[in-house]
Amino acid sequence: MECIYINLDSALARRNNLEHNFNAHKKAGWNLSRFSAINTDNVKENNIVGKIRPAEKACFLSHTSLITKHLNDKYPILVLEDDAIFGDQTCEVIDKFVSDSSNVDWDIIFTDLCVPNLLTMINLMNVRQELASKKQISLIHLNKEKNIVYAGATAYLVNPKSGKKILDLFESENSLDLPYDLYLRRLVDENKINAYVIFPFATSLSVDADLSLLHGDNRAATDITHNAFRRLIWLDRDLPSVLPTLNKLNQDYCDDESLLFGILLGVITSANFKKIRVA
């Protein structure tokens, strides 16, 4: 598997962290290379039009430029942002699903997603518990599961047969008005591309993700909360490592009412809770 990560020339710490993590978990036949990210200076110099911010435009163009570079590849590639992380099972699980997907019509398979919706969080937590009890991993068809609210493009596989199709859809846009991940989601919602996600997620986010490059301080708590859920739900999760972040969020944001409601939600989503099924 060829893995290519997008990384600004100035982001040396992120580069080192991702490469160290990859080297600790890679298996035979897995390779990692770096794609130099387009920066905001390039966006301004080329007068890239659109409503989104310069950093979001640079992110959008970095992803599409990477796909363009690998347009003639014969095998799937794994596109990564530089705050992605691998676990002990990542390579094996992705290899399995790529091998098993030969009869599946897919353009993109996400290995991780942002889940910014409480109901989706609860549903996915329940699905994870059910799959874990059966020792199973699923491939969720996002075109059909319209109730799953998601965002993000931290890590995803691109089918070599779909690269030109995806780029043609991008090039049909005269203005960059949506961030890359939301534009991808729109294409999925409109059934212009066929997308799946491996669940539980096969990859997750490093702590570098909490130091967001695209959002200001007013979004920090929101981003950190969503990031914590991604670390809580993925295949190789380490629950104790998530606890300090959740404790800090609890101290900073929870009042008595939200704290009690959180305990109630915890009980309801527990694997030990006997759920009543209503016909």
C-alpha positions as a LaTeX table, in Angstrom:
\begin{tabular}{lrrr}
\hline
Residue & $x$ (\AA) & $y$ (\AA) & $z$ (\AA) \\
\hline
Met1 & 0.00 & 0.00 & 0.00 \\
Glu2 & 1.32 & 3.41 & $-0.99$ \\
Cys3 & 0.53 & 5.99 & 1.70 \\
Ile4 & 1.05 & 9.67 & 0.89 \\
Tyr5 & 0.72 & 12.34 & 3.55 \\
Ile6 & 0.15 & 16.05 & 2.98 \\
Asn7 & 2.50 & 18.22 & 5.00 \\
Leu8 & 3.59 & 21.85 & 4.96 \\
Asp9 & 7.33 & 22.36 & 4.59 \\
Ser10 & 7.32 & 24.27 & 7.88 \\
Ala11 & 5.48 & 21.53 & 9.85 \\
Leu12 & 8.53 & 19.50 & 10.87 \\
Ala13 & 7.12 & 18.20 & 14.15 \\
Arg14 & 4.02 & 16.81 & 12.44 \\
Arg15 & 6.20 & 15.18 & 9.79 \\
Asn16 & 8.40 & 13.52 & 12.39 \\
Asn17 & 5.45 & 12.37 & 14.50 \\
Leu18 & 3.60 & 10.78 & 11.60 \\
Glu19 & 6.68 & 9.06 & 10.20 \\
His20 & 7.60 & 7.70 & 13.63 \\
Asn21 & 4.07 & 6.40 & 14.15 \\
Phe22 & 3.96 & 4.82 & 10.67 \\
Asn23 & 7.33 & 3.11 & 11.10 \\
Ala24 & 6.16 & 1.64 & 14.41 \\
His25 & 3.07 & 0.04 & 12.85 \\
Lys26 & 3.75 & $-0.58$ & 9.15 \\
Lys27 & 3.74 & $-4.08$ & 7.71 \\
Ala28 & 5.55 & $-5.54$ & 4.71 \\
Gly29 & 4.54 & $-3.89$ & 1.45 \\
Trp30 & 3.49 & $-0.62$ & 3.08 \\
Asn31 & 5.36 & 2.57 & 2.11 \\
Leu32 & 5.01 & 6.17 & 3.23 \\
Ser33 & 5.93 & 9.25 & 1.20 \\
Arg34 & 5.43 & 12.96 & 1.72 \\
Phe35 & 3.52 & 15.41 & $-0.49$ \\
Ser36 & 4.55 & 19.02 & 0.03 \\
Ala37 & 1.35 & 20.89 & 0.89 \\
Ile38 & 0.27 & 23.96 & $-1.04$ \\
Asn39 & 0.43 & 26.99 & 1.23 \\
Thr40 & $-1.62$ & 30.17 & 1.52 \\
Asp41 & 1.02 & 32.19 & $-0.34$ \\
Asn42 & 0.40 & 30.02 & $-3.39$ \\
Val43 & $-3.35$ & 30.58 & $-3.06$ \\
Lys44 & $-2.89$ & 34.36 & $-2.96$ \\
Glu45 & $-0.36$ & 34.44 & $-5.78$ \\
Asn46 & $-2.68$ & 32.47 & $-8.04$ \\
Asn47 & $-5.75$ & 34.44 & $-6.99$ \\
Ile48 & $-7.77$ & 31.32 & $-6.19$ \\
Val49 & $-11.39$ & 32.43 & $-5.95$ \\
Gly50 & $-13.98$ & 31.16 & $-3.51$ \\
Lys51 & $-15.75$ & 31.85 & $-0.23$ \\
Ile52 & $-13.63$ & 29.62 & 2.00 \\
Arg53 & $-10.52$ & 30.85 & 3.82 \\
Pro54 & $-7.06$ & 30.80 & 2.23 \\
Ala55 & $-5.92$ & 27.93 & 4.48 \\
Glu56 & $-8.97$ & 25.89 & 3.46 \\
Lys57 & $-8.29$ & 26.62 & $-0.22$ \\
Ala58 & $-4.70$ & 25.49 & 0.24 \\
Cys59 & $-5.92$ & 22.27 & 1.88 \\
Phe60 & $-8.41$ & 21.67 & $-0.96$ \\
Leu61 & $-5.75$ & 22.19 & $-3.65$ \\
Ser62 & $-3.23$ & 20.00 & $-1.79$ \\
His63 & $-5.62$ & 17.05 & $-1.86$ \\
Thr64 & $-6.58$ & 17.48 & $-5.51$ \\
Ser65 & $-2.96$ & 18.02 & $-6.57$ \\
Leu66 & $-1.92$ & 14.83 & $-4.77$ \\
Ile67 & $-4.64$ & 12.84 & $-6.54$ \\
Thr68 & $-3.55$ & 14.37 & $-9.85$ \\
Lys69 & 0.04 & 13.30 & $-9.26$ \\
His70 & $-1.06$ & 9.68 & $-8.73$ \\
Leu71 & $-3.64$ & 9.59 & $-11.50$ \\
Asn72 & $-1.86$ & 6.81 & $-13.39$ \\
Asp73 & $-1.27$ & 4.54 & $-10.40$ \\
Lys74 & $-2.50$ & 0.96 & $-10.83$ \\
Tyr75 & $-3.30$ & 0.34 & $-7.17$ \\
Pro76 & $-5.25$ & 2.22 & $-4.48$ \\
Ile77 & $-3.43$ & 4.92 & $-2.56$ \\
Leu78 & $-4.03$ & 5.97 & 1.03 \\
Val79 & $-4.20$ & 9.77 & 1.27 \\
Leu80 & $-3.32$ & 11.14 & 4.70 \\
Glu81 & $-3.22$ & 14.48 & 6.41 \\
Asp82 & $-0.24$ & 14.85 & 8.72 \\
Asp83 & $-2.22$ & 14.45 & 11.93 \\
Ala84 & $-3.35$ & 10.89 & 11.11 \\
Ile85 & $-2.12$ & 7.95 & 13.17 \\
Phe86 & $-1.86$ & 4.20 & 12.64 \\
Gly87 & $-2.49$ & 1.44 & 15.17 \\
Asp88 & $-1.46$ & $-2.19$ & 15.47 \\
Gln89 & $-4.37$ & $-3.37$ & 13.30 \\
Thr90 & $-4.46$ & $-0.56$ & 10.73 \\
Cys91 & $-2.46$ & $-2.12$ & 7.90 \\
Glu92 & $-3.98$ & $-5.57$ & 8.21 \\
Val93 & $-7.56$ & $-4.25$ & 8.27 \\
Ile94 & $-7.07$ & $-1.91$ & 5.31 \\
Asp95 & $-5.37$ & $-4.63$ & 3.28 \\
Lys96 & $-8.29$ & $-6.96$ & 4.01 \\
Phe97 & $-10.95$ & $-4.50$ & 2.92 \\
Val98 & $-9.07$ & $-3.47$ & $-0.22$ \\
Ser99 & $-8.74$ & $-7.14$ & $-1.13$ \\
Asp100 & $-12.38$ & $-7.90$ & $-0.31$ \\
Ser101 & $-13.68$ & $-4.82$ & $-2.16$ \\
Ser102 & $-12.89$ & $-6.15$ & $-5.64$ \\
Asn103 & $-16.61$ & $-6.76$ & $-6.17$ \\
Val104 & $-17.66$ & $-3.47$ & $-4.55$ \\
Asp105 & $-18.22$ & $-0.35$ & $-6.64$ \\
Trp106 & $-16.24$ & 2.23 & $-4.69$ \\
Asp107 & $-14.44$ & 5.48 & $-5.40$ \\
Ile108 & $-13.31$ & 6.38 & $-1.88$ \\
Ile109 & $-13.03$ & 4.40 & 1.34 \\
Phe110 & $-12.54$ & 6.54 & 4.43 \\
Thr111 & $-10.54$ & 5.00 & 7.26 \\
Asp112 & $-11.57$ & 7.69 & 9.75 \\
Leu113 & $-14.16$ & 10.46 & 9.90 \\
Cys114 & $-15.14$ & 13.42 & 12.05 \\
Val115 & $-18.55$ & 12.93 & 13.68 \\
Pro116 & $-20.00$ & 16.34 & 14.63 \\
Asn117 & $-23.50$ & 15.15 & 15.56 \\
Leu118 & $-24.59$ & 13.76 & 18.94 \\
Leu119 & $-27.14$ & 11.29 & 17.56 \\
Thr120 & $-24.59$ & 9.92 & 15.10 \\
Met121 & $-22.09$ & 9.57 & 17.95 \\
Ile122 & $-24.59$ & 7.54 & 20.00 \\
Asn123 & $-25.54$ & 5.36 & 17.03 \\
Leu124 & $-21.91$ & 4.66 & 16.15 \\
Met125 & $-21.07$ & 3.84 & 19.76 \\
Asn126 & $-23.89$ & 1.28 & 19.76 \\
Val127 & $-22.75$ & $-0.14$ & 16.41 \\
Arg128 & $-19.19$ & $-0.41$ & 17.69 \\
Gln129 & $-20.32$ & $-2.36$ & 20.75 \\
Glu130 & $-22.38$ & $-4.72$ & 18.61 \\
Leu131 & $-19.51$ & $-5.33$ & 16.18 \\
Ala132 & $-17.03$ & $-5.79$ & 19.04 \\
Ser133 & $-19.28$ & $-8.45$ & 20.61 \\
Lys134 & $-19.12$ & $-10.37$ & 17.32 \\
Lys135 & $-15.43$ & $-9.55$ & 16.70 \\
Gln136 & $-16.37$ & $-7.96$ & 13.39 \\
Ile137 & $-15.38$ & $-4.91$ & 11.37 \\
Ser138 & $-17.81$ & $-3.38$ & 8.90 \\
Leu139 & $-17.72$ & $-1.43$ & 5.66 \\
Ile140 & $-20.46$ & 1.22 & 5.90 \\
His141 & $-21.87$ & 2.53 & 2.61 \\
Leu142 & $-22.15$ & 6.28 & 3.17 \\
Asn143 & $-24.34$ & 6.84 & 0.10 \\
Lys144 & $-27.03$ & 4.65 & 1.68 \\
Glu145 & $-26.59$ & 5.54 & 5.36 \\
Lys146 & $-28.03$ & 9.04 & 5.10 \\
Asn147 & $-28.49$ & 9.25 & 8.89 \\
Ile148 & $-24.72$ & 9.35 & 9.45 \\
Val149 & $-23.57$ & 12.96 & 9.79 \\
Tyr150 & $-19.85$ & 13.26 & 9.10 \\
Ala151 & $-17.01$ & 15.45 & 7.90 \\
Gly152 & $-13.25$ & 15.16 & 7.56 \\
Ala153 & $-10.71$ & 13.91 & 5.03 \\
Thr154 & $-7.84$ & 12.95 & 7.33 \\
Ala155 & $-7.39$ & 9.49 & 5.82 \\
Tyr156 & $-9.02$ & 7.84 & 2.82 \\
Leu157 & $-8.32$ & 5.35 & 0.05 \\
Val158 & $-8.69$ & 6.38 & $-3.58$ \\
Asn159 & $-9.60$ & 3.75 & $-6.17$ \\
Pro160 & $-7.17$ & 4.00 & $-9.12$ \\
Lys161 & $-10.14$ & 3.67 & $-11.47$ \\
Ser162 & $-11.82$ & 6.70 & $-9.91$ \\
Gly163 & $-9.09$ & 9.34 & $-9.88$ \\
Lys164 & $-10.05$ & 11.01 & $-13.16$ \\
Lys165 & $-13.74$ & 10.88 & $-12.30$ \\
Ile166 & $-13.09$ & 12.63 & $-8.98$ \\
Leu167 & $-10.83$ & 15.27 & $-10.53$ \\
Asp168 & $-13.32$ & 16.00 & $-13.30$ \\
Leu169 & $-15.94$ & 16.73 & $-10.65$ \\
Phe170 & $-13.55$ & 19.07 & $-8.84$ \\
Glu171 & $-12.59$ & 20.87 & $-12.03$ \\
Ser172 & $-16.25$ & 21.50 & $-12.86$ \\
Glu173 & $-16.33$ & 23.96 & $-9.96$ \\
Asn174 & $-15.42$ & 27.56 & $-10.82$ \\
Ser175 & $-15.07$ & 28.65 & $-7.22$ \\
Leu176 & $-13.90$ & 26.99 & $-4.00$ \\
Asp177 & $-16.88$ & 27.64 & $-1.74$ \\
Leu178 & $-16.78$ & 24.53 & 0.47 \\
Pro179 & $-13.87$ & 23.02 & 2.41 \\
Tyr180 & $-12.50$ & 19.89 & 0.75 \\
Asp181 & $-14.10$ & 17.42 & 3.16 \\
Leu182 & $-17.56$ & 18.99 & 2.90 \\
Tyr183 & $-17.29$ & 19.12 & $-0.88$ \\
Leu184 & $-16.48$ & 15.40 & $-0.88$ \\
Arg185 & $-19.50$ & 14.77 & 1.33 \\
Arg186 & $-21.71$ & 16.75 & $-1.06$ \\
Leu187 & $-20.53$ & 14.57 & $-3.96$ \\
Val188 & $-21.42$ & 11.50 & $-1.89$ \\
Asp189 & $-24.84$ & 12.91 & $-0.96$ \\
Glu190 & $-25.52$ & 13.59 & $-4.65$ \\
Asn191 & $-24.35$ & 10.05 & $-5.52$ \\
Lys192 & $-21.67$ & 11.40 & $-7.83$ \\
Ile193 & $-19.03$ & 9.37 & $-6.03$ \\
Asn194 & $-19.43$ & 6.10 & $-4.17$ \\
Ala195 & $-17.97$ & 6.19 & $-0.66$ \\
Tyr196 & $-17.59$ & 3.82 & 2.27 \\
Val197 & $-15.99$ & 4.00 & 5.68 \\
Ile198 & $-14.26$ & 1.20 & 7.58 \\
Phe199 & $-15.83$ & 0.90 & 11.01 \\
Pro200 & $-14.60$ & 0.88 & 13.69 \\
Phe201 & $-12.21$ & 3.35 & 12.13 \\
Ala202 & $-8.89$ & 1.89 & 11.01 \\
Thr203 & $-6.95$ & 5.11 & 11.65 \\
Ser204 & $-7.37$ & 8.03 & 14.02 \\
Leu205 & $-5.88$ & 11.39 & 14.99 \\
Ser206 & $-2.64$ & 12.29 & 16.72 \\
Val207 & $-2.45$ & 14.98 & 19.38 \\
Asp208 & $-1.24$ & 17.30 & 16.62 \\
Ala209 & $-4.85$ & 17.48 & 15.44 \\
Asp210 & $-5.79$ & 19.44 & 18.56 \\
Leu211 & $-3.48$ & 22.20 & 17.41 \\
Ser212 & $-5.71$ & 23.01 & 14.46 \\
Leu213 & $-4.18$ & 24.92 & 11.55 \\
Leu214 & $-7.54$ & 25.86 & 10.07 \\
His215 & $-9.60$ & 27.20 & 12.97 \\
Gly216 & $-9.30$ & 29.98 & 15.48 \\
Asp217 & $-9.61$ & 29.78 & 19.26 \\
Asn218 & $-13.42$ & 29.98 & 19.14 \\
Arg219 & $-13.47$ & 26.56 & 17.46 \\
Ala220 & $-10.82$ & 24.94 & 19.62 \\
Ala221 & $-13.14$ & 23.28 & 22.14 \\
Thr222 & $-15.41$ & 22.01 & 19.37 \\
Asp223 & $-12.50$ & 20.52 & 17.44 \\
Ile224 & $-10.98$ & 18.92 & 20.53 \\
Thr225 & $-14.34$ & 17.37 & 21.48 \\
His226 & $-14.80$ & 15.87 & 18.01 \\
Asn227 & $-11.21$ & 14.66 & 18.00 \\
Ala228 & $-11.68$ & 12.96 & 21.36 \\
Phe229 & $-14.67$ & 11.04 & 20.02 \\
Arg230 & $-12.64$ & 9.85 & 17.03 \\
Arg231 & $-9.98$ & 8.51 & 19.40 \\
Leu232 & $-12.69$ & 6.90 & 21.53 \\
Ile233 & $-14.36$ & 5.07 & 18.63 \\
Trp234 & $-11.48$ & 3.74 & 16.54 \\
Leu235 & $-10.27$ & 0.17 & 16.31 \\
Asp236 & $-6.98$ & 0.55 & 18.20 \\
Arg237 & $-8.29$ & 2.96 & 20.80 \\
Asp238 & $-6.52$ & 3.51 & 24.12 \\
Leu239 & $-9.25$ & 4.59 & 26.54 \\
Pro240 & $-6.96$ & 5.87 & 29.34 \\
Ser241 & $-5.22$ & 8.21 & 26.88 \\
Val242 & $-8.55$ & 9.88 & 26.02 \\
Leu243 & $-9.51$ & 10.45 & 29.66 \\
Pro244 & $-7.34$ & 13.54 & 30.40 \\
Thr245 & $-8.84$ & 15.43 & 27.45 \\
Leu246 & $-12.39$ & 14.55 & 28.47 \\
Asn247 & $-11.69$ & 15.50 & 32.10 \\
Lys248 & $-10.38$ & 18.90 & 30.97 \\
Leu249 & $-13.45$ & 19.48 & 28.77 \\
Asn250 & $-15.65$ & 18.46 & 31.68 \\
Gln251 & $-13.98$ & 20.96 & 34.02 \\
Asp252 & $-14.10$ & 23.81 & 31.49 \\
Tyr253 & $-17.60$ & 23.39 & 30.05 \\
Cys254 & $-19.94$ & 21.16 & 32.08 \\
Asp255 & $-22.47$ & 22.61 & 34.50 \\
Asp256 & $-24.53$ & 20.49 & 36.92 \\
Glu257 & $-27.28$ & 19.80 & 34.38 \\
Ser258 & $-24.96$ & 18.79 & 31.51 \\
Leu259 & $-22.84$ & 16.70 & 33.89 \\
Leu260 & $-25.87$ & 14.72 & 35.06 \\
Phe261 & $-27.14$ & 14.32 & 31.53 \\
Gly262 & $-23.69$ & 13.07 & 30.53 \\
Ile263 & $-23.86$ & 10.37 & 33.21 \\
Leu264 & $-27.32$ & 9.41 & 31.96 \\
Leu265 & $-26.01$ & 9.13 & 28.39 \\
Gly266 & $-23.09$ & 7.08 & 29.65 \\
Val267 & $-25.44$ & 4.59 & 31.27 \\
Ile268 & $-27.65$ & 4.33 & 28.16 \\
Thr269 & $-24.71$ & 3.79 & 25.81 \\
Ser270 & $-23.01$ & 1.27 & 28.09 \\
Ala271 & $-22.72$ & $-2.28$ & 26.79 \\
Asn272 & $-24.09$ & $-3.38$ & 30.17 \\
Phe273 & $-27.35$ & $-1.43$ & 29.77 \\
Lys274 & $-30.32$ & $-3.57$ & 28.73 \\
Lys275 & $-31.95$ & $-1.68$ & 25.90 \\
Ile276 & $-35.66$ & $-2.05$ & 25.25 \\
Arg277 & $-36.48$ & $-2.64$ & 21.59 \\
Val278 & $-39.72$ & $-1.00$ & 20.48 \\
Ala279 & $-41.39$ & $-2.68$ & 17.48 \\
\hline
\end{tabular}
